[in-house]
Amino acid sequence: MKVAIVGGGPAGMMAAIKASSDNQNEVFLFEKNEKLGKKLFITGKGRCNVTNACDIFLFKNYIMRNQKFLLSSLSKFSNKDLMKFLEMNNCPIKIERGLRVFPKSDKSFAITDCFKKVMKENGVKVLLNSEVIDIICDENTKAFKDTKEEKRASYTVKAIQYKNLKNNKISKIEIDKIIVATGGISYKSTGSTGDGYKFAKKFDIRINDLLPVLVPMGVNGDFTELNGLLLKNIGAKFFSSDKLLYESFGDIEFYKYGITGPIILSASSYLFDKDNLLIKNINDNEFNLKDKLKLLIDLKPALSHKQLDERLIREIEKLKGSDSVDLLLIKLLPKKMVSFFRKNIFKDENFTISKIDKTYRKKILDLLKNFEIEIVSSRGFNEAIVTRGGVDCNELNPKNMECKKVKGLYFAGEVVDVDCLTGGFNITVAASMGYVAGSKEV
Ligand SMILES: Cc1cc2nc3c(=O)[nH]c(=O)nc-3n(C[C@H](O)[C@H](O)[C@H](O)COP(=O)(O)OP(=O)(O)OC[C@H]3O[C@@H](n4cnc5c(N)ncnc54)[C@H](O)[C@@H]3O)c2cc1C
């Protein structure tokens, strides 16, 4: 059987490996970039958090969309199978905080090299700089359809057309099975430009609305002077009209366009869902929120108000006679926050420590325990770790990822409407779907 795989990310490479393990198959992998795994290369800040070593029963808690759909592929190729696969193929791995799995070398290319090695051993024909531009199918005639069971596919895969991006030559090859693993539309510069959705639309395959998730948030107000500040081990509560929507503990980082960091990315996945209508006015770089969110940061989560006030009193006592309130603030805050806090609490530049009374102590406490930020937008696809939405899972057979409408056409990876939280889960589900799509027919 001739098998074509479109896209050389984790889903496509794993599909190619599995399909080529059957030596009856001739397997072609088309990748429009000059190299494989361009997105994989930047994952985990260049270290690639390739999977998570958690128990498979817990794994499903990290799947945000279409959990049930993925259970079938995960039962055939799980996080533990991916770990075994890497170790068996000379890619040693290590487990870090939160059971995150990384290559021992701390280099993401070790993962791509491992996939490449196995593909080479299996004889996969990798075509780089080769953009698939069309998928050609035969339309199954009505007569043919009527003779078969009701759910008969409307089309059957016939050929693939691709363009060599070096010389612009267009070629066509006859194919029996096509696996589309083109990724989502986040970080487009890595090659995930949404081509898979175009192929799906051609055959009336339903595409669910696309949303950026695991994405930074835009804020109201001027936080420029906090740019680059990383707040560690803080508490965060997100409210909409005073209703608590999400609560977490961890790190937040201020950056050029707002706030990011683990808490923010995970919160975006829980909160920015079209279903609860938080988002409107789509443009690629920024999505406005229908309802603004209030974020309250607790900079001292380990101390109660009372304990913190007692500490303040002690510090003020020790610093009596000193002029600058900065001397007090530096004991309570990261350096970058001192002038920001001073301006917010003590409007008068010449305010001295001796003037801090109960009212000012309350103001300091309020800011430390309830530092308020108004969230007004979600940043766009260019900054999103994953794309939510995509090929509707109801269009696919969860056992092998084949389209119900097109015989011989399969979808795997981020192009499908599944997404997970951070921690190595997204690469795992992409590889898992790729594995079952590349398997022999079920
Ligand atoms: C900055 C960042 C960090 C991340 N870190 C992690 C992490 O540490 N752990 C984790 O689990 N997940 C992480 N992710 C998410 C993870 O990278 C993706 O979910 C995963 O790569 C999806 O795999 P995929 O194979 O479906 O798609 P992709 O990896 O996007 O691969 C799709 C491939 O298809 C190719 N392609 C597209 N169209 C065509 C066409 N027409 N013809 C030929 N080729 C085509 C593209 O060039 C691309 O190479 C991160 C994402 C980003 C952006």
The ligand as an ORCA input file, in Angstrom:
! r2SCAN-3c Opt
* xyz 0 1
  C       6.433     27.519     21.796
  C       5.788     26.171     21.935
  C       6.216     25.315     22.930
  C       5.611     24.076     23.092
  N       6.077     23.235     24.050
  C       5.509     22.014     24.198
  C       6.045     21.074     25.134
  O       7.082     21.320     25.759
  N       5.390     19.888     25.277
  C       4.259     19.563     24.551
  O       3.705     18.465     24.742
  N       3.780     20.405     23.617
  C       4.389     21.608     23.413
  N       3.910     22.452     22.440
  C       2.782     21.999     21.582
  C       3.279     20.977     20.526
  O       4.451     21.469     19.931
  C       2.242     20.716     19.462
  O       1.014     20.380     20.049
  C       2.703     19.569     18.538
  O       3.893     19.929     17.886
  C       1.635     19.214     17.501
  O       2.166     18.224     16.665
  P       1.638     18.005     15.186
  O       2.518     16.955     14.595
  O       0.186     17.769     15.191
  O       1.852     19.393     14.436
  P       3.163     20.268     14.183
  O       4.216     19.954     15.145
  O       2.686     21.664     14.068
  O       3.674     19.773     12.755
  C       2.938     19.997     11.576
  C       3.893     19.959     10.394
  O       3.162     19.934      9.177
  C       3.842     20.697      8.209
  N       2.882     21.082      7.179
  C       1.798     21.877      7.330
  N       1.132     21.989      6.155
  C       1.817     21.249      5.251
  C       1.638     20.972      3.866
  N       0.604     21.475      3.174
  N       2.542     20.184      3.227
  C       3.610     19.664      3.903
  N       3.829     19.901      5.216
  C       2.948     20.672      5.881
  C       4.379     21.857      9.008
  O       5.439     22.499      8.341
  C       4.792     21.195     10.309
  O       6.136     20.783     10.285
  C       4.525     23.687     22.236
  C       4.112     24.544     21.223
  C       4.740     25.772     21.058
  C       4.282     26.680     19.958
*
